[in-house]
Amino acid sequence: MARLAAIDIGSNAIRLRIVDVDPPALGAFGVGWDPALAVRSTGAPGAPRFHPFRDVHADRAPVRLGHDVFTKGRLEPGVIGAACEALRRFRTAMEAAKVDRYRAVATSAAREAQNGDLFIERAAREAGVHVEIIEGVEEARLVQIAVRERVPLGDRTALLIDIGGGSTEITLLRGREAVFSRSLPVGTVRMVETFLEERRPMDVGHRRLIEEYVDRVMVEATREIVELLGERAGSGVDLLVGTGGNIETLAELCPVPGASVEGRGIDVGAMSRLLDDMAPKTPEERAQIYGLRPDRADTIVPAATVLCRVARAFAQPRIVAPGVGLKEGVLVDLAHTHFLGPDFRGEAAAVSDACTRLGRRYHFDEQHGALVARFAERLFDDLAPRHRLGPRDRILLRAAALLHDIGDFVRYEGHHKHSYYIIIHSDLMGLTPEERAIVANIARYHRKSPPSMDHDNFRALSRDARAKVKAMASILRVADALDREHRAKVAEVSGRIEGDTLVLEVQGREDRALEEWTVIAKAGMLRDALGLDVRMVDATPRSHPPPVAA
């Protein structure tokens, strides 16, 4: 058993949940769980399940970090102080409960605040809590984990919508695989602070304003999802799943009659009628009539508006409300780490999938990217005694190899720089912002000039990250050179270190002189980064003529 804690620092409130968790039991498909078969990130058969958690302690502090961030761009000192006071209380509770592991995550308000780093510093100094500001794509990943743990999706296509105070995360799942994920600046607190700050009833004009705002922000994501669904767009979504505090409240106010295997549900028609009734009332009137907390009474109308617009766009009469969210995703993730350790194979698969989806958006040469990635991974493994990098770094190298030419979409000339720009400004599920910066820099230096402190993008990295970029970019240059013409003339490669020389054993077609010349021409960076010269030998199997009879 493990005692775990999750702290969700949202735009509207700060929440703590402490639970006891047993080691994983039966897999999702009823088979005995085997750690060797458990692929958590992809949800393969045999993936461990942890629900139900046993609650030990829960707390909530109504600190609205988004109060000034979405209009002024900063966290006010008083709000930071109140947040640190809540985190001190949470820290005391975790110490009293003897928590084994915890993770504290801050979402859109903290990541958009100009002084978000100050909040992180004060939380560590004053409350003794390490807070991690996560991106929207990480929010979406954690919510997915929680939903997959609770809802039996099977082979169905599900659209997940997680409505927070500052952002809304939309994810399309086919079975247990995420095929689309996007974080949108549509949050309940954001809309209240921007459009309804005076806490007055929502008149017809303001309601139309919010509906138009929601539609405009969501139009691109909706179009991409419809394209993924194809001709079945009207009925292609089998299940609409909503998460977040407002969704739970709406499930209580607009329940779908009867129990469901997925959990409670929201009747969309009833919610639309409730929205018509709630909108003209003040937050105080809503709180009194519907029994809502003050910090829920003003955000529930924007939340219901978002849900109604999404349900209408995908023709869904019902929204599943499984009662899980970001906290539960954090807890499941912690449980995996505690009992199983890092799942590098699953993480690699998830990151590769995210890179492939991004590459296809920009019409990349998928075959070339996959071949170069395979070569780069093989060389990474063969050079392990020299570079001493870890399995997580191998995932980053593969990501950079897959996407190194994505900048061709903009223009071939200088495409390595365009690749950097696209990667650094894209959401890649499974990568932290720091890791994404490393991937972008590795791709940036797959050709032309080597890394230099004169380059802003390289100078902005930490010393450790700069060393990793140098080593892995030097490997990527060699791997890319082996497919110089994008014609797969080299089929296989392996390397062995002999003294200060990397001996490359190459197999493939005979007419690969250009590839071999390019490898030697681009090996200078490998010499500088890892102290290795390169020598190539032909390892292509040859057929021998049958012996001549005497």
C-alpha positions as CSV (number, residue, x, y, z in Angstrom):
1,M,0.0,0.0,0.0
2,A,1.1,3.6,-0.7
3,R,-0.3,6.9,0.7
4,L,-0.3,9.5,-2.1
5,A,-1.4,13.1,-2.3
6,A,-2.4,15.4,-5.2
7,I,-2.6,19.2,-5.1
8,D,-4.5,20.9,-7.9
9,I,-3.8,24.6,-8.0
10,G,-6.4,25.8,-10.4
11,S,-7.6,29.3,-11.5
12,N,-10.7,29.1,-9.2
13,A,-9.5,27.1,-6.2
14,I,-6.8,25.0,-4.7
15,R,-7.6,21.4,-3.8
16,L,-5.9,18.6,-1.9
17,R,-6.7,14.9,-2.0
18,I,-4.8,12.2,0.1
19,V,-5.6,8.6,-0.6
20,D,-4.4,5.1,0.1
21,V,-3.6,2.9,-2.9
22,D,-3.0,-0.8,-3.2
23,P,-0.6,-2.3,-5.8
24,P,-2.3,-2.7,-9.2
25,A,-4.8,-5.6,-9.4
26,L,-6.4,-7.1,-12.5
27,G,-5.9,-5.5,-15.9
28,A,-8.5,-3.5,-17.8
29,F,-9.6,-6.6,-19.7
30,G,-9.8,-9.0,-16.7
31,V,-6.4,-10.7,-17.3
32,G,-3.8,-11.1,-14.6
33,W,-1.5,-8.1,-14.4
34,D,2.0,-8.6,-15.5
35,P,4.5,-5.7,-15.1
36,A,6.3,-6.8,-18.3
37,L,3.1,-6.4,-20.2
38,A,1.7,-3.2,-18.7
39,V,1.9,-0.4,-21.2
40,R,0.3,2.4,-19.3
41,S,0.6,5.3,-21.7
42,T,-1.0,3.4,-24.5
43,G,-3.6,1.5,-22.5
44,A,-2.7,-1.9,-23.8
45,P,-4.4,-5.0,-22.5
46,G,-2.9,-5.9,-19.1
47,A,-2.6,-2.2,-18.0
48,P,-2.9,-2.0,-14.2
49,R,-6.0,-0.5,-12.6
50,F,-5.9,1.3,-9.2
51,H,-9.5,2.4,-8.5
52,P,-11.1,2.7,-6.1
53,F,-8.8,4.8,-4.0
54,R,-9.5,5.0,-0.3
55,D,-9.8,8.6,0.8
56,V,-7.7,9.7,3.8
57,H,-8.1,13.4,3.7
58,A,-9.5,16.1,1.4
59,D,-9.4,19.9,1.6
60,R,-10.3,22.9,-0.6
61,A,-9.3,26.5,-0.5
62,P,-11.4,29.0,-2.5
63,V,-8.4,31.0,-3.7
64,R,-9.1,32.4,-7.1
65,L,-5.6,32.8,-8.7
66,G,-7.2,33.8,-12.0
67,H,-8.9,36.9,-10.5
68,D,-6.4,39.4,-12.0
69,V,-4.3,37.2,-14.2
70,F,-6.8,37.1,-17.1
71,T,-7.2,40.9,-17.2
72,K,-4.0,42.3,-15.7
73,G,-1.5,39.5,-16.5
74,R,-0.2,39.2,-12.9
75,L,-0.9,37.4,-9.6
76,E,-1.7,40.0,-6.9
77,P,0.4,39.8,-3.7
78,G,-2.6,39.1,-1.6
79,V,-3.7,36.2,-3.8
80,I,-0.2,34.7,-3.7
81,G,-0.2,35.1,0.1
82,A,-3.6,33.3,0.4
83,A,-2.4,30.5,-1.9
84,C,0.8,30.0,0.2
85,E,-1.3,29.9,3.4
86,A,-3.5,27.2,1.9
87,L,-0.4,25.2,0.8
88,R,1.0,25.5,4.3
89,R,-2.2,23.9,5.6
90,F,-2.0,21.2,3.0
91,R,1.6,20.5,3.9
92,T,0.7,20.1,7.5
93,A,-2.0,17.6,6.5
94,M,0.3,15.6,4.3
95,E,2.9,15.4,7.1
96,A,0.3,14.3,9.6
97,A,-0.9,11.6,7.2
98,K,2.7,10.5,6.5
99,V,2.3,10.8,2.7
100,D,4.8,8.7,0.7
101,R,4.6,10.8,-2.5
102,Y,2.9,14.0,-3.6
103,R,2.6,16.1,-6.7
104,A,1.4,19.7,-6.7
105,V,0.4,21.1,-10.2
106,A,-0.6,24.6,-11.1
107,T,-2.6,25.3,-14.3
108,S,-3.5,28.2,-16.6
109,A,-3.5,31.1,-14.1
110,A,0.0,30.3,-12.9
111,R,1.4,29.6,-16.3
112,E,0.0,32.8,-17.8
113,A,1.0,35.1,-15.0
114,Q,4.0,37.2,-15.6
115,N,5.1,36.6,-12.0
116,G,4.2,32.9,-11.9
117,D,7.8,32.1,-11.0
118,L,7.5,34.3,-7.9
119,F,4.5,32.2,-6.7
120,I,6.5,29.0,-7.2
121,E,9.4,30.4,-5.2
122,R,7.2,31.6,-2.4
123,A,5.3,28.3,-2.3
124,A,8.6,26.5,-1.8
125,R,10.0,28.9,0.7
126,E,6.9,29.7,2.8
127,A,4.9,26.5,2.5
128,G,7.6,23.9,1.8
129,V,5.6,22.7,-1.2
130,H,7.3,22.1,-4.6
131,V,4.8,23.4,-7.2
132,E,5.0,22.4,-10.9
133,I,3.4,24.7,-13.5
134,I,2.1,22.3,-16.2
135,E,1.0,23.1,-19.7
136,G,-2.4,22.5,-21.0
137,V,-1.3,19.3,-22.9
138,E,-0.1,17.8,-19.6
139,E,-3.4,18.7,-18.0
140,A,-5.1,16.8,-20.8
141,R,-2.9,13.8,-20.4
142,L,-3.6,13.6,-16.7
143,V,-7.3,13.9,-17.2
144,Q,-7.2,11.2,-19.8
145,I,-5.5,8.9,-17.3
146,A,-8.2,9.5,-14.8
147,V,-11.0,9.0,-17.3
148,R,-9.5,5.8,-18.8
149,E,-9.2,4.4,-15.3
150,R,-12.8,5.1,-14.5
151,V,-14.8,4.8,-17.8
152,P,-14.9,1.5,-19.7
153,L,-14.3,2.9,-23.2
154,G,-13.8,-0.3,-25.0
155,D,-13.5,0.5,-28.8
156,R,-15.6,3.6,-28.6
157,T,-14.7,7.0,-29.7
158,A,-14.9,9.5,-26.8
159,L,-14.6,13.2,-26.8
160,L,-13.2,14.5,-23.4
161,I,-13.8,18.0,-22.3
162,D,-12.2,19.3,-19.1
163,I,-13.4,22.8,-18.2
164,G,-11.2,24.7,-15.8
165,G,-11.1,28.2,-14.6
166,G,-8.6,29.4,-17.2
167,S,-8.6,26.8,-20.0
168,T,-10.6,24.0,-21.5
169,E,-8.8,20.8,-22.6
170,I,-10.4,18.8,-25.4
171,T,-9.2,15.3,-26.3
172,L,-10.5,12.8,-28.8
173,L,-9.9,9.2,-27.8
174,R,-10.3,6.2,-30.0
175,G,-10.5,3.3,-27.5
176,R,-7.7,4.2,-25.1
177,E,-5.6,6.1,-27.6
178,A,-5.6,9.9,-27.8
179,V,-5.7,11.0,-31.5
180,F,-6.2,14.7,-30.8
181,S,-5.7,17.0,-27.9
182,R,-5.8,20.7,-27.6
183,S,-5.8,23.3,-24.7
184,L,-8.0,26.3,-25.4
185,P,-8.2,29.6,-23.6
186,V,-11.8,29.1,-22.7
187,G,-12.1,29.0,-18.9
188,T,-14.9,29.9,-16.5
189,V,-13.0,32.4,-14.4
190,R,-11.4,33.9,-17.5
191,M,-14.9,34.6,-19.0
192,V,-16.2,35.9,-15.7
193,E,-13.3,38.3,-15.2
194,T,-13.3,39.4,-18.8
195,F,-17.0,39.7,-19.6
196,L,-18.9,39.6,-16.3
197,E,-16.7,41.2,-13.7
198,E,-19.4,43.2,-12.1
199,R,-21.3,40.1,-11.1
200,R,-24.5,41.3,-12.6
201,P,-27.2,39.1,-14.3
202,M,-26.2,37.9,-17.8
203,D,-28.4,39.8,-20.2
204,V,-29.0,38.8,-23.8
205,G,-26.1,40.8,-25.1
206,H,-23.6,39.3,-22.8
207,R,-24.9,35.8,-23.4
208,R,-24.4,36.2,-27.1
209,L,-21.0,37.7,-26.5
210,I,-19.9,34.6,-24.5
211,E,-21.4,32.2,-27.0
212,E,-19.6,33.9,-29.9
213,Y,-16.3,34.0,-27.9
214,V,-16.6,30.2,-27.2
215,D,-17.5,29.4,-30.8
216,R,-14.6,31.4,-32.2
217,V,-12.0,30.0,-29.9
218,M,-13.2,26.4,-30.5
219,V,-13.7,26.6,-34.3
220,E,-10.3,25.3,-35.3
221,A,-10.3,22.5,-32.9
222,T,-13.8,21.5,-33.8
223,R,-12.9,21.5,-37.5
224,E,-9.8,19.3,-36.9
225,I,-11.9,16.8,-34.9
226,V,-14.6,16.7,-37.6
227,E,-11.9,16.0,-40.2
228,L,-10.5,13.1,-38.0
229,L,-14.0,11.7,-37.7
230,G,-14.5,11.9,-41.4
231,E,-17.9,11.5,-42.9
232,R,-19.3,10.1,-39.7
233,A,-18.9,13.5,-38.0
234,G,-22.5,13.7,-36.9
235,S,-22.4,10.3,-35.2
236,G,-18.7,9.6,-35.0
237,V,-18.5,10.5,-31.3
238,D,-19.9,7.7,-29.3
239,L,-19.4,9.3,-25.9
240,L,-19.0,12.9,-24.6
241,V,-17.2,12.9,-21.2
242,G,-17.0,16.0,-19.1
243,T,-14.7,16.6,-16.1
244,G,-14.2,19.5,-13.7
245,G,-16.1,20.9,-10.7
246,N,-18.8,22.6,-12.7
247,I,-19.6,19.4,-14.6
248,E,-20.1,17.6,-11.3
249,T,-22.5,20.3,-10.2
250,L,-24.4,20.2,-13.5
251,A,-24.7,16.4,-13.2
252,E,-26.5,17.0,-9.9
253,L,-28.8,19.7,-11.3
254,C,-29.5,18.0,-14.7
255,P,-29.2,14.3,-14.2
256,V,-29.8,11.7,-16.8
257,P,-32.4,9.3,-15.4
258,G,-31.1,5.9,-14.4
259,A,-27.6,4.6,-13.5
260,S,-24.9,4.1,-16.2
261,V,-21.9,2.0,-16.3
262,E,-19.8,5.1,-17.1
263,G,-21.1,7.1,-14.2
264,R,-23.5,9.9,-13.8
265,G,-24.7,11.9,-16.8
266,I,-25.9,15.3,-17.7
267,D,-29.1,15.7,-19.8
268,V,-28.1,18.3,-22.4
269,G,-31.7,19.4,-23.0
270,A,-32.3,19.9,-19.3
271,M,-28.9,21.8,-19.0
272,S,-29.9,24.1,-21.9
273,R,-33.2,24.9,-20.1
274,L,-31.3,25.4,-16.8
275,L,-28.9,27.8,-18.6
276,D,-31.9,29.9,-19.8
277,D,-33.2,30.0,-16.2
278,M,-29.8,30.8,-14.6
279,A,-28.4,33.4,-16.9
280,P,-30.7,36.3,-16.0
281,K,-30.1,35.8,-12.3
282,T,-27.3,37.3,-10.2
283,P,-24.7,34.9,-8.7
284,E,-26.2,35.5,-5.3
285,E,-29.6,34.4,-6.5
286,R,-28.2,31.3,-8.2
287,A,-26.4,30.4,-5.0
288,Q,-29.6,30.7,-3.0
289,I,-32.0,29.0,-5.4
290,Y,-29.7,26.1,-6.5
291,G,-27.6,25.7,-3.3
292,L,-24.3,26.7,-4.9
293,R,-21.1,27.9,-3.4
294,P,-20.4,31.5,-4.1
295,D,-17.3,30.6,-6.3
296,R,-19.4,28.2,-8.2
297,A,-22.5,30.4,-8.7
298,D,-20.7,32.8,-11.0
299,T,-18.7,30.2,-13.0
300,I,-21.5,27.7,-13.7
301,V,-23.1,29.7,-16.4
302,P,-20.0,30.0,-18.6
303,A,-19.3,26.3,-18.0
304,A,-22.8,25.3,-19.1
305,T,-22.4,27.6,-22.1
306,V,-19.2,25.8,-23.2
307,L,-20.8,22.3,-22.6
308,C,-24.0,23.2,-24.6
309,R,-21.9,24.5,-27.5
310,V,-19.7,21.4,-27.6
311,A,-22.7,19.0,-27.3
312,R,-24.5,20.9,-30.1
313,A,-21.5,20.7,-32.4
314,F,-21.2,16.9,-32.0
315,A,-24.9,16.1,-31.7
316,Q,-24.7,14.6,-28.2
317,P,-27.8,14.5,-26.0
318,R,-25.9,13.3,-23.0
319,I,-22.6,14.1,-21.3
320,V,-21.0,11.5,-19.0
321,A,-19.7,12.9,-15.7
322,P,-17.5,10.2,-14.2
323,G,-16.5,12.2,-11.1
324,V,-12.8,12.3,-11.8
325,G,-10.4,15.1,-13.0
326,L,-6.9,16.4,-12.7
327,K,-6.4,15.4,-9.1
328,E,-7.3,11.8,-9.9
329,G,-5.0,11.7,-12.9
330,V,-2.2,12.9,-10.8
331,L,-2.9,10.2,-8.2
332,V,-3.0,7.4,-10.8
333,D,0.2,8.7,-12.4
334,L,1.9,8.8,-8.9
335,A,0.6,5.2,-8.2
336,H,2.2,4.0,-11.5
337,T,5.5,5.6,-10.6
338,H,5.4,4.3,-7.0
339,F,4.6,0.7,-7.8
340,L,6.1,0.3,-11.3
341,G,8.8,2.9,-11.8
342,P,9.2,4.8,-15.0
343,D,7.5,3.2,-18.1
344,F,10.0,4.3,-20.8
345,R,8.5,2.0,-23.4
346,G,5.0,3.4,-22.9
347,E,6.3,7.0,-22.7
348,A,8.3,6.5,-25.9
349,A,5.1,5.2,-27.7
350,A,3.0,8.1,-26.4
351,V,5.6,10.7,-27.5
352,S,6.1,9.1,-30.9
353,D,2.4,9.2,-31.5
354,A,2.3,12.9,-30.6
355,C,5.2,13.6,-32.9
356,T,3.6,11.7,-35.7
357,R,0.3,13.5,-35.3
358,L,2.2,16.9,-35.4
359,G,4.3,15.8,-38.4
360,R,1.2,14.9,-40.4
361,R,-0.3,18.3,-39.7
362,Y,2.7,19.7,-41.5
363,H,2.9,17.0,-44.2
364,F,6.3,15.7,-43.2
365,D,8.1,12.9,-44.9
366,E,7.0,10.2,-42.4
367,Q,8.9,7.4,-44.0
368,H,12.2,9.3,-43.8
369,G,11.5,10.5,-40.3
370,A,10.8,7.0,-39.1
371,L,13.9,5.6,-40.7
372,V,16.2,8.3,-39.3
373,A,14.6,7.8,-35.9
374,R,15.4,4.1,-36.1
375,F,19.0,4.7,-37.1
376,A,19.4,7.4,-34.3
377,E,18.0,5.0,-31.6
378,R,20.4,2.3,-32.7
379,L,23.4,4.6,-32.6
380,F,22.3,6.0,-29.3
381,D,22.3,2.5,-27.9
382,D,25.7,1.6,-29.4
383,L,27.3,4.8,-28.2
384,A,25.9,4.5,-24.6
385,P,29.3,3.9,-23.1
386,R,30.5,7.2,-24.5
387,H,27.5,9.6,-24.1
388,R,26.2,8.2,-20.8
389,L,22.7,9.5,-21.4
390,G,19.6,7.9,-20.1
391,P,16.4,6.2,-21.5
392,R,14.4,9.4,-21.2
393,D,17.0,11.1,-23.4
394,R,16.6,8.3,-26.0
395,I,12.9,9.3,-26.2
396,L,13.9,12.9,-26.8
397,L,16.3,11.9,-29.6
398,R,13.6,9.9,-31.3
399,A,11.2,12.8,-31.1
400,A,13.8,15.1,-32.7
401,A,14.6,12.5,-35.4
402,L,11.0,12.1,-36.3
403,L,10.4,15.9,-36.7
404,H,13.8,17.1,-37.8
405,D,12.6,18.0,-41.3
406,I,9.1,19.3,-40.3
407,G,10.3,22.8,-41.2
408,D,10.1,21.9,-44.9
409,F,6.5,22.8,-44.6
410,V,7.5,26.5,-44.3
411,R,10.5,26.4,-46.7
412,Y,13.4,24.1,-47.5
413,E,16.0,26.9,-47.2
414,G,16.7,27.2,-43.5
415,H,14.2,24.4,-42.7
416,H,16.2,23.4,-39.6
417,K,15.4,26.8,-38.1
418,H,11.7,26.4,-39.1
419,S,11.7,23.0,-37.5
420,Y,12.9,24.5,-34.3
421,Y,10.1,27.1,-34.4
422,I,7.3,24.7,-35.1
423,I,8.4,22.2,-32.4
424,I,9.0,24.8,-29.7
425,H,5.6,26.3,-30.3
426,S,3.6,23.1,-30.5
427,D,2.0,20.9,-27.9
428,L,3.6,17.5,-27.7
429,M,1.9,15.3,-25.2
430,G,4.3,13.5,-22.9
431,L,7.0,16.2,-23.0
432,T,7.7,18.9,-20.5
433,P,8.4,22.4,-21.7
434,E,12.1,21.9,-20.9
435,E,12.2,18.6,-22.8
436,R,10.4,20.2,-25.8
437,A,13.1,22.8,-25.9
438,I,15.8,20.1,-26.0
439,V,13.9,18.3,-28.8
440,A,13.6,21.6,-30.8
441,N,17.3,22.3,-30.4
442,I,18.3,18.8,-31.5
443,A,16.2,19.2,-34.6
444,R,17.6,22.8,-35.1
445,Y,21.2,21.5,-35.3
446,H,20.7,18.4,-37.5
447,R,22.4,20.4,-40.3
448,K,24.4,23.6,-41.0
449,S,26.2,25.3,-38.1
450,P,26.7,23.5,-34.8
451,P,25.3,24.8,-31.4
452,S,26.7,28.1,-30.3
453,M,26.3,30.3,-27.3
454,D,25.8,33.1,-29.9
455,H,22.4,31.5,-30.6
456,D,19.6,32.7,-28.3
457,N,17.8,29.3,-28.5
458,F,20.8,27.4,-27.4
459,R,22.0,29.9,-24.8
460,A,18.5,29.8,-23.1
461,L,19.0,26.1,-22.2
462,S,20.6,24.9,-18.9
463,R,24.2,23.7,-19.0
464,D,23.0,20.1,-18.7
465,A,20.5,20.5,-21.5
466,R,23.1,22.1,-23.8
467,A,25.4,19.1,-23.3
468,K,22.6,16.8,-24.2
469,V,21.8,18.8,-27.3
470,K,25.4,18.6,-28.5
471,A,25.6,14.9,-28.0
472,M,22.2,14.0,-29.5
473,A,22.4,16.4,-32.4
474,S,25.7,14.9,-33.4
475,I,24.1,11.5,-33.5
476,L,21.1,12.8,-35.4
477,R,23.4,14.3,-38.1
478,V,24.9,10.9,-38.7
479,A,21.5,9.2,-38.8
480,D,20.1,11.8,-41.2
481,A,23.1,11.5,-43.5
482,L,22.5,7.8,-43.8
483,D,19.2,8.6,-45.6
484,R,20.6,11.6,-47.5
485,E,18.3,11.2,-50.5
486,H,15.2,10.0,-48.6
487,R,15.4,6.8,-50.7
488,A,16.2,4.2,-47.9
489,K,19.4,3.1,-49.7
490,V,20.8,2.2,-46.2
491,A,18.7,-0.5,-44.6
492,E,20.5,-1.2,-41.4
493,V,23.3,0.4,-39.4
494,S,25.1,-0.6,-36.2
495,G,28.1,0.9,-34.5
496,R,31.0,-0.2,-32.3
497,I,33.6,1.9,-30.5
498,E,37.2,1.0,-31.2
499,G,39.5,3.4,-29.3
500,D,38.5,6.9,-30.5
501,T,36.7,5.7,-33.6
502,L,33.1,4.8,-34.2
503,V,33.0,2.0,-36.7
504,L,29.7,2.0,-38.6
505,E,28.6,-1.3,-40.1
506,V,26.2,-0.4,-42.9
507,Q,23.9,-2.7,-44.9
508,G,21.9,-1.8,-47.9
509,R,22.0,-1.1,-51.6
510,E,25.4,-0.8,-53.4
511,D,24.7,2.7,-54.9
512,R,25.0,4.5,-51.5
513,A,28.3,6.4,-52.1
514,L,26.6,9.8,-51.5
515,E,25.2,8.7,-48.2
516,E,28.5,7.4,-47.0
517,W,30.3,10.6,-48.2
518,T,27.7,12.7,-46.3
519,V,28.2,10.7,-43.1
520,I,31.9,11.5,-43.1
521,A,31.2,15.1,-44.1
522,K,28.8,15.6,-41.2
523,A,30.8,13.6,-38.5
524,G,32.7,16.6,-37.3
525,M,30.2,17.4,-34.6
526,L,30.4,13.8,-33.3
527,R,34.1,14.3,-33.0
528,D,33.6,17.5,-31.0
529,A,30.8,16.2,-28.8
530,L,31.9,12.7,-28.1
531,G,35.5,12.6,-29.2
532,L,35.0,10.0,-31.9
533,D,36.1,9.8,-35.5
534,V,33.9,7.8,-37.9
535,R,34.9,4.9,-40.1
536,M,32.4,2.9,-42.3
537,V,32.5,-0.7,-43.3
538,D,30.1,-2.6,-45.5
539,A,28.2,-5.3,-43.6
540,T,25.7,-6.2,-46.4
541,P,25.3,-10.0,-46.6
542,R,26.5,-11.3,-50.0
543,S,25.2,-14.3,-51.8
544,H,27.9,-16.8,-52.9
545,P,27.8,-18.8,-56.1
546,P,27.4,-22.5,-55.7
547,P,30.6,-24.5,-55.7
548,V,31.7,-25.9,-59.1
549,A,31.6,-29.6,-59.4
550,A,34.9,-31.3,-59.9
